[in-house]
Amino acid sequence: MVNVALVGFGYWGPNLARNFSNNPECKLSAICELSPARSKLAKQQHPSCEIVSDFNELLRKKDIDAVLIATPVASHFELAKAALNSGKDILVEKPFTMTVAEAEELIDIADKKSRIIAVDHTFLFTGAVRKIKEVVSSGEMGELLYIDSVRINLGLFQSDVNVIWDLAPHDISIINHLIEASPVAVTAVGTSHTVNGLENIAYVHIEYEGQLIAHLHINWISPAKIRRMLIGGTNKMIVYDDMEFSEKVKIYDKGIVVRNAKDVNSIHKVIVDYRTGDMIAPKLDNREALSAEVEHFISCVRDRTKPLADGNAGLKVVRMLEATQRSIENNGQRVKII
Protein backbone atom coordinates (compact mmCIF):
# COMPACT_ATOMS: atom_id res chain seq x y z
CA MET A 1 0.00 0.00 0.00
CA VAL A 2 1.40 3.37 -1.09
CA ASN A 3 0.51 6.27 1.22
CA VAL A 4 0.21 9.69 -0.40
CA ALA A 5 -0.54 13.23 0.73
CA LEU A 6 -2.06 15.96 -1.42
CA VAL A 7 -1.08 19.63 -1.29
CA GLY A 8 -3.76 21.90 -2.75
CA PHE A 9 -7.51 21.24 -2.98
CA GLY A 10 -8.34 23.95 -5.51
CA TYR A 11 -9.14 23.34 -9.18
CA TRP A 12 -7.19 20.14 -9.92
CA GLY A 13 -6.63 18.80 -6.42
CA PRO A 14 -10.11 17.24 -6.03
CA ASN A 15 -9.55 15.20 -9.22
CA LEU A 16 -6.27 13.86 -7.86
CA ALA A 17 -7.86 13.14 -4.47
CA ARG A 18 -10.75 11.24 -6.05
CA ASN A 19 -8.55 9.07 -8.24
CA PHE A 20 -5.95 8.27 -5.58
CA SER A 21 -8.75 7.48 -3.09
CA ASN A 22 -10.37 5.10 -5.57
CA ASN A 23 -7.19 3.15 -6.28
CA PRO A 24 -7.01 -0.01 -4.10
CA GLU A 25 -3.20 0.04 -4.10
CA CYS A 26 -3.07 3.47 -2.51
CA LYS A 27 -4.20 5.36 0.56
CA LEU A 28 -4.79 9.11 0.53
CA SER A 29 -3.65 9.83 4.08
CA ALA A 30 -3.66 13.61 4.28
CA ILE A 31 -4.64 16.78 2.41
CA CYS A 32 -2.94 20.13 3.00
CA GLU A 33 -5.06 23.17 2.18
CA LEU A 34 -4.81 26.79 3.40
CA SER A 35 -8.36 27.91 2.58
CA PRO A 36 -10.86 27.10 5.37
CA ALA A 37 -13.67 26.74 2.83
CA ARG A 38 -11.68 24.33 0.64
CA SER A 39 -10.50 22.44 3.73
CA LYS A 40 -14.11 21.97 4.78
CA LEU A 41 -15.00 20.66 1.31
CA ALA A 42 -12.01 18.29 1.38
CA LYS A 43 -13.18 16.90 4.73
CA GLN A 44 -16.71 16.42 3.41
CA GLN A 45 -15.50 14.53 0.34
CA HIS A 46 -12.77 12.57 2.14
CA PRO A 47 -13.91 12.14 5.77
CA SER A 48 -11.29 9.49 6.57
CA CYS A 49 -8.46 11.73 5.40
CA GLU A 50 -6.53 14.03 7.76
CA ILE A 51 -6.85 17.71 6.75
CA VAL A 52 -3.97 20.00 7.71
CA SER A 53 -2.91 23.57 6.93
CA ASP A 54 0.80 23.20 7.72
CA PHE A 55 2.81 21.69 4.85
CA ASN A 56 5.72 20.89 7.16
CA GLU A 57 3.36 18.75 9.22
CA LEU A 58 2.94 16.52 6.15
CA LEU A 59 6.67 16.23 5.65
CA ARG A 60 7.17 15.06 9.22
CA LYS A 61 4.85 12.09 8.69
CA LYS A 62 7.07 9.04 8.28
CA ASP A 63 4.31 6.93 6.73
CA ILE A 64 3.85 9.25 3.72
CA ASP A 65 5.56 7.78 0.65
CA ALA A 66 4.67 10.44 -1.92
CA VAL A 67 3.43 14.01 -2.09
CA LEU A 68 1.04 15.26 -4.78
CA ILE A 69 1.49 18.95 -5.58
CA ALA A 70 -1.56 20.70 -7.08
CA THR A 71 -0.85 24.33 -6.25
CA PRO A 72 -0.10 27.45 -8.37
CA VAL A 73 3.05 26.94 -10.43
CA ALA A 74 5.00 29.64 -8.59
CA SER A 75 4.92 27.44 -5.47
CA HIS A 76 5.91 24.18 -7.16
CA PHE A 77 9.65 24.55 -6.72
CA GLU A 78 9.75 25.20 -2.97
CA LEU A 79 7.13 22.56 -2.17
CA ALA A 80 8.75 19.95 -4.41
CA LYS A 81 12.22 20.70 -3.08
CA ALA A 82 11.08 20.33 0.53
CA ALA A 83 9.26 17.07 -0.23
CA LEU A 84 12.27 15.56 -2.03
CA ASN A 85 14.64 16.59 0.77
CA SER A 86 12.25 14.90 3.22
CA GLY A 87 12.61 11.64 1.33
CA LYS A 88 9.23 11.74 -0.45
CA ASP A 89 8.51 10.93 -4.09
CA ILE A 90 6.50 13.62 -5.87
CA LEU A 91 3.84 14.08 -8.53
CA VAL A 92 3.71 17.73 -9.66
CA GLU A 93 0.90 19.38 -11.60
CA LYS A 94 1.90 20.88 -14.96
CA PRO A 95 3.88 22.95 -15.70
CA PHE A 96 6.66 21.38 -13.63
CA THR A 97 8.32 24.65 -12.56
CA MET A 98 8.50 28.33 -13.50
CA THR A 99 12.08 28.16 -14.78
CA VAL A 100 14.56 25.73 -16.32
CA ALA A 101 16.96 26.34 -13.43
CA GLU A 102 14.31 25.26 -10.90
CA ALA A 103 13.53 22.09 -12.84
CA GLU A 104 17.20 21.19 -13.14
CA GLU A 105 17.74 21.66 -9.41
CA LEU A 106 14.80 19.41 -8.52
CA ILE A 107 16.04 16.69 -10.86
CA ASP A 108 19.49 16.92 -9.28
CA ILE A 109 18.03 16.58 -5.77
CA ALA A 110 15.88 13.61 -6.82
CA ASP A 111 18.92 11.86 -8.32
CA LYS A 112 20.97 12.37 -5.16
CA LYS A 113 18.10 11.28 -2.89
CA SER A 114 17.01 8.38 -5.16
CA ARG A 115 13.53 9.88 -5.29
CA ILE A 116 10.95 9.75 -8.09
CA ILE A 117 9.62 12.81 -9.89
CA ALA A 118 6.50 12.53 -12.02
CA VAL A 119 4.90 15.47 -13.82
CA ASP A 120 1.15 15.47 -14.33
CA HIS A 121 1.02 15.37 -18.12
CA THR A 122 -2.37 13.64 -18.03
CA PHE A 123 -3.00 13.60 -21.79
CA LEU A 124 -0.21 11.06 -22.27
CA PHE A 125 -2.45 8.53 -20.56
CA THR A 126 -5.51 9.04 -22.74
CA GLY A 127 -6.53 6.23 -25.06
CA ALA A 128 -6.26 8.66 -27.98
CA VAL A 129 -2.65 9.70 -27.40
CA ARG A 130 -1.62 6.14 -26.61
CA LYS A 131 -3.07 4.98 -29.94
CA ILE A 132 -1.41 7.85 -31.84
CA LYS A 133 1.92 6.98 -30.21
CA GLU A 134 1.47 3.38 -31.34
CA VAL A 135 0.79 4.45 -34.93
CA VAL A 136 3.66 6.96 -35.08
CA SER A 137 6.14 4.52 -33.51
CA SER A 138 5.18 1.79 -36.00
CA GLY A 139 6.52 3.93 -38.86
CA GLU A 140 3.36 3.53 -40.93
CA MET A 141 2.93 7.30 -41.20
CA GLY A 142 6.26 7.61 -42.99
CA GLU A 143 8.34 10.70 -42.33
CA LEU A 144 6.54 13.23 -40.14
CA LEU A 145 6.16 16.61 -41.85
CA TYR A 146 4.09 18.78 -39.53
CA ILE A 147 1.98 18.92 -36.39
CA ASP A 148 -0.71 21.57 -36.15
CA SER A 149 -2.55 22.01 -32.86
CA VAL A 150 -5.45 24.23 -31.78
CA ARG A 151 -6.42 24.49 -28.10
CA ILE A 152 -8.88 27.33 -27.60
CA ASN A 153 -11.88 28.14 -25.42
CA LEU A 154 -13.57 30.95 -23.51
CA GLY A 155 -11.64 31.08 -20.18
CA LEU A 156 -10.56 30.07 -17.63
CA PHE A 157 -8.38 33.18 -17.23
CA GLN A 158 -5.52 32.58 -14.81
CA SER A 159 -4.21 35.28 -12.49
CA ASP A 160 -0.65 33.96 -12.14
CA VAL A 161 0.31 32.62 -15.58
CA ASN A 162 -0.52 33.46 -19.19
CA VAL A 163 -2.22 31.27 -21.78
CA ILE A 164 1.13 29.78 -22.85
CA TRP A 165 2.01 28.41 -19.43
CA ASP A 166 -1.58 27.31 -18.86
CA LEU A 167 -2.51 25.54 -22.11
CA ALA A 168 0.65 24.92 -24.15
CA PRO A 169 2.10 22.30 -21.74
CA HIS A 170 -0.64 19.92 -22.87
CA ASP A 171 0.26 20.14 -26.56
CA ILE A 172 4.02 20.35 -26.05
CA SER A 173 4.04 17.30 -23.78
CA ILE A 174 2.00 15.33 -26.32
CA ILE A 175 4.29 16.30 -29.19
CA ASN A 176 7.43 15.53 -27.18
CA HIS A 177 5.95 12.13 -26.33
CA LEU A 178 5.05 11.29 -29.92
CA ILE A 179 8.25 12.15 -31.77
CA GLU A 180 11.92 11.36 -31.47
CA ALA A 181 13.21 14.63 -32.94
CA SER A 182 14.43 17.38 -30.61
CA PRO A 183 13.16 20.98 -30.84
CA VAL A 184 15.68 23.38 -32.35
CA ALA A 185 14.06 26.80 -32.11
CA VAL A 186 10.78 28.57 -31.42
CA THR A 187 9.12 31.71 -32.77
CA ALA A 188 6.05 33.06 -30.99
CA VAL A 189 3.72 36.02 -30.88
CA GLY A 190 1.03 36.78 -28.35
CA THR A 191 -1.03 39.57 -26.91
CA SER A 192 -2.94 40.54 -23.79
CA HIS A 193 -6.39 42.12 -23.65
CA THR A 194 -6.45 42.53 -19.87
CA VAL A 195 -4.90 44.99 -17.45
CA ASN A 196 -2.59 42.39 -15.89
CA GLY A 197 -0.58 42.11 -19.11
CA LEU A 198 -0.75 38.31 -19.26
CA GLU A 199 -1.10 37.03 -22.82
CA ASN A 200 -4.48 35.43 -23.52
CA ILE A 201 -3.79 34.57 -27.18
CA ALA A 202 -0.59 33.13 -28.63
CA TYR A 203 0.71 31.49 -31.79
CA VAL A 204 3.79 29.31 -31.40
CA HIS A 205 5.95 27.96 -34.24
CA ILE A 206 8.42 25.20 -33.29
CA GLU A 207 11.24 23.94 -35.50
CA TYR A 208 12.54 20.40 -35.04
CA GLU A 209 15.52 18.48 -36.35
CA GLY A 210 15.03 17.72 -40.03
CA GLN A 211 12.05 19.34 -41.77
CA LEU A 212 9.42 18.72 -39.12
CA ILE A 213 7.59 21.81 -37.84
CA ALA A 214 4.83 22.27 -35.26
CA HIS A 215 2.39 25.11 -34.83
CA LEU A 216 0.28 25.81 -31.74
CA HIS A 217 -2.70 28.15 -31.53
CA ILE A 218 -3.78 28.77 -27.93
CA ASN A 219 -6.52 31.15 -26.88
CA TRP A 220 -8.61 31.98 -23.80
CA ILE A 221 -11.16 34.21 -25.56
CA SER A 222 -12.58 31.99 -28.30
CA PRO A 223 -16.37 31.60 -28.60
CA ALA A 224 -15.86 27.91 -29.40
CA LYS A 225 -13.97 25.23 -27.52
CA ILE A 226 -11.63 23.38 -29.86
CA ARG A 227 -9.09 20.69 -28.98
CA ARG A 228 -7.70 19.45 -32.28
CA MET A 229 -4.33 18.23 -33.47
CA LEU A 230 -3.32 17.38 -37.06
CA ILE A 231 -0.30 15.17 -37.65
CA GLY A 232 0.92 14.90 -41.22
CA GLY A 233 3.26 12.24 -42.55
CA THR A 234 4.45 11.25 -46.00
CA ASN A 235 2.29 8.10 -45.92
CA LYS A 236 -0.60 8.81 -43.56
CA MET A 237 -2.17 11.65 -41.63
CA ILE A 238 -3.98 11.77 -38.29
CA VAL A 239 -6.71 14.04 -37.00
CA TYR A 240 -7.02 13.96 -33.20
CA ASP A 241 -10.14 15.78 -32.00
CA ASP A 242 -10.51 15.56 -28.24
CA MET A 243 -13.99 17.07 -28.41
CA GLU A 244 -15.29 14.13 -30.44
CA PHE A 245 -17.22 11.63 -28.36
CA SER A 246 -16.78 8.40 -30.32
CA GLU A 247 -14.12 9.02 -32.98
CA LYS A 248 -11.40 11.09 -31.35
CA VAL A 249 -8.69 9.69 -33.65
CA LYS A 250 -9.04 9.36 -37.41
CA ILE A 251 -6.21 7.95 -39.52
CA TYR A 252 -6.25 8.97 -43.17
CA ASP A 253 -4.40 6.99 -45.81
CA LYS A 254 -3.58 10.18 -47.65
CA GLY A 255 -0.37 11.79 -48.77
CA ILE A 256 1.65 13.25 -51.60
CA VAL A 257 4.43 11.96 -53.81
CA VAL A 258 6.81 14.56 -55.20
CA ARG A 259 8.89 13.63 -58.25
CA ASN A 260 10.93 15.35 -60.93
CA ALA A 261 9.41 15.71 -64.38
CA LYS A 262 10.72 13.22 -66.93
CA ASP A 263 10.54 15.77 -69.73
CA VAL A 264 13.43 18.16 -69.16
CA ASN A 265 11.65 20.72 -71.36
CA SER A 266 8.48 20.68 -69.27
CA ILE A 267 7.57 23.92 -67.54
CA HIS A 268 6.71 21.81 -64.50
CA LYS A 269 10.07 20.79 -63.07
CA VAL A 270 8.41 19.10 -60.11
CA ILE A 271 5.23 17.02 -60.23
CA VAL A 272 3.11 16.39 -57.15
CA ASP A 273 0.89 13.30 -57.10
CA TYR A 274 -1.91 13.12 -54.55
CA ARG A 275 -2.80 9.79 -52.99
CA THR A 276 -6.17 9.22 -51.30
CA GLY A 277 -7.12 6.03 -49.52
CA ASP A 278 -9.31 4.91 -46.67
CA MET A 279 -10.00 6.55 -43.33
CA ILE A 280 -10.19 4.47 -40.18
CA ALA A 281 -11.25 5.45 -36.67
CA PRO A 282 -9.59 2.91 -34.36
CA LYS A 283 -11.21 1.72 -31.16
CA LEU A 284 -9.75 3.53 -28.14
CA ASP A 285 -9.44 2.73 -24.48
CA ASN A 286 -12.06 4.96 -22.80
CA ARG A 287 -10.65 4.68 -19.30
CA GLU A 288 -10.25 8.01 -17.48
CA ALA A 289 -6.72 9.20 -18.21
CA LEU A 290 -6.08 10.38 -14.65
CA SER A 291 -7.03 6.97 -13.28
CA ALA A 292 -4.46 5.34 -15.58
CA GLU A 293 -1.87 7.93 -14.60
CA VAL A 294 -2.48 7.32 -10.88
CA GLU A 295 -2.07 3.58 -11.37
CA HIS A 296 1.18 4.19 -13.26
CA PHE A 297 2.55 6.54 -10.59
CA ILE A 298 1.74 4.12 -7.77
CA SER A 299 3.50 1.35 -9.69
CA CYS A 300 6.57 3.57 -10.17
CA VAL A 301 6.70 4.41 -6.45
CA ARG A 302 6.25 0.78 -5.41
CA ASP A 303 8.66 -0.75 -7.96
CA ARG A 304 11.12 2.21 -8.15
CA THR A 305 10.74 2.58 -11.90
CA LYS A 306 10.92 5.65 -14.14
CA PRO A 307 7.60 7.45 -14.78
CA LEU A 308 6.42 8.02 -18.33
CA ALA A 309 6.46 11.78 -17.67
CA ASP A 310 9.45 12.12 -15.35
CA GLY A 311 11.39 15.19 -14.26
CA ASN A 312 13.32 15.33 -17.52
CA ALA A 313 10.07 15.30 -19.52
CA GLY A 314 8.83 18.16 -17.36
CA LEU A 315 12.12 20.01 -17.84
CA LYS A 316 11.86 19.65 -21.63
CA VAL A 317 8.42 21.28 -21.58
CA VAL A 318 9.57 24.12 -19.31
CA ARG A 319 12.59 24.72 -21.55
CA MET A 320 10.24 25.19 -24.52
CA LEU A 321 7.85 27.39 -22.52
CA GLU A 322 10.72 29.59 -21.38
CA ALA A 323 11.98 29.97 -24.97
CA THR A 324 8.44 30.75 -26.16
CA GLN A 325 8.02 33.46 -23.54
CA ARG A 326 11.37 34.97 -24.48
CA SER A 327 10.34 35.05 -28.16
CA ILE A 328 7.07 36.85 -27.35
CA GLU A 329 8.84 39.39 -25.17
CA ASN A 330 11.21 40.10 -28.08
CA ASN A 331 8.44 40.67 -30.64
CA GLY A 332 8.55 37.23 -32.23
CA GLN A 333 12.32 36.81 -32.37
CA ARG A 334 13.51 33.29 -33.23
CA VAL A 335 14.88 31.74 -30.03
CA LYS A 336 17.11 28.68 -30.09
CA ILE A 337 16.26 25.88 -27.68
CA ILE A 338 19.46 24.68 -26.06
N, C-alpha and C positions, 0 to 999 in steps of 0.2 A: 504494500500500500504506500503510495507516494502522497505525502502531506504538502499542501501548497497554501500560500497566503496571498491574498489579492490586495493591491494598493490602488485605490481609486474606484469608486462606485458611481461614476458619472454616466457618460454616454455609452462607452464600450464595456465598462466593467461588469454591468449586469449580464451581458452575453457570455463573458468569460466565466463568471460565477455560476451561471446556469449549466454551462457545458462541463465544467470541472466537477460540479456537484453531481451531475448525472452519470459521470464515468465511474464504473464499479472498481477501477484500479486506483482510484484517487480519493482523497478526502480534502475538501476545502475547510481548513481549520480556522482561518481568521480572515477578516476583512478590515483594512485600514482606510478610514474615510474621515475627512475633516469636517464636512458639512453635517450638522445635526439632523437636517431633514433627510439627507441621503443615507446617513447612518441608520435612521429609523426605518427607512425603506429596506435597507439591506437586512436588518434584523427581522422584518416582517417576511421577507422572501426566503431568508436562510436562518431560521430560528435556532438551529443547532450550532451555528457558527459564531465564534467570538468576534465582537465588533470593537475595534480599538481606534483611537485617534492619534496615538504615538507610534510613528514608524519604527523607532528604535526598540519599542516593546516587541514588535514582530521579530526583529533581528536577534533578540535575546532568546527566542524560543528555540530550543535545541531540536525539537521534533519537526520543525519546518524544513522540508527538503528544497523547496523552490518558491520563488517570489514572482508573482505576476504583476507587471507594472502597466497600469492603464490610466496614466495621468497626462497632463499637458506635456508636450515634447520638451519644453525648457527644463522640466524637472527630471527627465529620464536619466541624465548622466549621473547626478548626485545619488539618486535612489538606486540605480543599477550598481554603481561603484560601491556603495555601502553594503548592498546585498551580497555582491561577489566577495568582498573582503570579510564578510561574516560567514563565508563558506556555503552560500546558497546558490543554486542554479537559478537562472532568470529567463522569463519570457517577457519581452518588451513590445508594447504596442508600436506600430509604425508611426512616423519614421523613427529609426533606431535612436538617433541623437540629433542635436542641432548642428554639429560640426564634424568634419572628418577627424580632427584631432581628438575629440571626445570618443568617437567610435574606436579609434585605434588604441586609445588608452584602456578602454574597457576590454577589448580583445586581449591586450597584453596581460591585464590582471587575471582574466579568465584562464589564460594559458598557464600562468604561474601558479594559480590556485587549483588547477585541474577542474574548473567549473564549466558548465554548459551555458551558452548564450543561444537563445532562439529569438527571432524577430517575427512579430505577428503579421506575416505576409499571407493573409488568409486565402487569397484567391488562388494560390498555388495548390490548394487542397480541394478546389472545386473539381467536379467531374469533367467540366468543360476544358479547363486548363490541362488537366491530366491527360485527356484524350488528345488535345492539340500537341502536347509534348511528345506523346507516343508517335503521332503522325510525323512531326518534324524530325524526331530522332531516327525514324525508320529510313529517311532519305527519299521517301516517295514524292516529296514536294520539289525535289531538285535543288538547285541553288536558290537560296532566299534572296529576294530583290528588295522588298520593302515591307515595312509594318506601319500601318496607319491606324491611329487610335483616337477615338472621341469619347470623352467622359465629361458630360455636361448635365447640369440640372439647376433648379432654382433653389439656392441655399444648399446646405447650411453654412452661413458665413461664420468664420472662425475669428476670434478676437486676438489670437496669439500667433497664428501663422497664415500665410497667404494661400491661394488656391494651388500653387505648385507643391508646397510642402504637405498640403492636405490630400489632394487627389492624385498627383503624379506618382507617388510611391506605389500605388496599385499597378499602374501600367508599366512602370520601369521594372518593378520586381517580376512581373509576368514575362516581359521581354528578356530580361537577364536570365530567367529560368529556361526559356525556350531555345535560346541560341548559344552557340559556342563563341562567336566573335566578341571581341572586346570593344567598348565604345572608345572612339578616338577624340571626338570634339562635339560641342553642342553650341547651337545658336538659338536664342530665345528672345521673344518680345512679350510684353505683358503690360497691363494697365490697371489702375485702381479707380473706382468710381465712388469711393467712400472717403471720409475724412481721416481715417487711420492710415491711409497710404498703402494698405496691403493689396497686392494685385488680386483681382477677382476673375480675370481672364488672362490666359497665356497660351502661346503657341510655341512649341518646342521642337526643334529639328536636331536629330542625333545622327552623327556619322559613325559608322562602324568599320572595322577592318574589311577590306575588299570593297564591293560596291553596294553593300547593304545600307539602307537609310531607314530611319524611323521618324515619324511625325506624331506629336501629341497635341490634341486640342482639349484644353481643360477650361471649365467655365462654371461659375456659381450663379450666373444671372440668365440662364437659358429658360425659355418658356416650356421646353420639352426636356425630359430626362432620357438621355441616350448613353448607352454603355456598349460601344461597338468597336471591334478591332478587326482590321483586314490584314491578312498575311499573304503576300504574293511570292510565289516561287516560279521557277522556270517550267515546272511540270504541272503543279497544282496550286490552287489558291484556297484560302480558308476565310470564311466570315464567321466571327464569334460575336454573337449578339446576346449579352447577358440579360436583356430585357425580354427575350423570347421565353415563353413558358416551356414548350416541348422540343423545339429545335434550336438550341443555343449555338450549336456548331454545325456549319454546312461546309462540306468539302467539294470544291468544284474542280472537275477534270478539265481545266482550261489553261491556256498558256499561249505563248508566242514562240515562233522559230525565226530567227534572224539569219539570213544568208546573203552572200554576195551574188550579184547578178551574173549569169553566165555570159551574157552578151556584153562585151567590154564597151560597146558603143551605146548601150542603153543609158537613157537619162536617169534611170533609177539604179544607182550603184548598190543600194542595199534593198533587199526585198524582205518584207515581214509577212510571215504566214500565221494566221490565227487558227488555233486548235480549240474546238469546243466538244466536250464530252458530257458525261453524266454528272449529276449532283447527288451526293449522299448526305444524309443527316444521321450520324452514328448514334447509337443508344449510349446514354451517359449515366454515370452513377449519380443519383439524385440525393445522396446523403448530404446533410448540412456540412459545409466546408469546415466550420469551426469545430464541430464534433470530431472530424477526422484529424484536424490539427492538434486538438487536445490529446487524442489517443497517441498520436505520433510523439508529441512532447513528453508525455508520461513514459513512453517506451524509451526515449532517449535518456531521460533522467534515470530510469531503472537500470538500463543496460549500458549506460555511459557511451552512447553512440552520438554521432554528429547529426544535428538537426538539418532538415532540408533547407530551411532558411536560417542559417547560423549567423554569427556575428559578422563574418566576412561578407555574407550576402547583404546584410544590413548596411555595412560600410560601403559596399559598391553602390547602393542606392543613394546613400547620403553624399557620396562623392559626386554623383551625377546631379543631385539636387543643388549642391553647393555651386557647381559649375554653371548650372542653369540660372541660378540667382545672380551670379556674377555677370553673366551675359546680359540679362535684363537690365541690371544696374548700369551697364556700359552701352546701352542703346542697341542691343542686338549684336554686340561684338562676338566673333567666333572665339570660343574658349576651349583650349585643349584639356582633355581629361587625362590626368597623369596617374 
